[in-house]
Amino acid sequence: THTGERPYMCAEPGCGRGFTSATNYKNHMRIHTGEKPYLCTVPGCGKRFTEYSSLYKHHVVHTHCKPYTCSSCGKTYRQTSTLAMHKRSS
């Protein structure tokens, strides 16, 4: 992985992306196939995701928990990425 070698190449025409691991390649291929194996089991939701990490991040929508606070204005966010985007635009 530290050599920069990417032995798993996407064969989808026009894509050309390469990956260091078979797992990352498999996750990427779901973009092309449309497969979304990870299902939110909260009643009434039913959203599906290509990666487990996306399902995990999605679950905060149902908890209404916003643990990340902007130190400048006090606004709260569910995800660190959203807080970071807020800080960049402020």
Secondary structure, DSSP 8 states (H G I E B T S, - for coil): -TT----EE--STTT--EESSHHHHHHHHHHHH----EE--STTT--EESSHHHHHHHTHHHHT---EE-TTT--EESSHHHHHHHHHH-
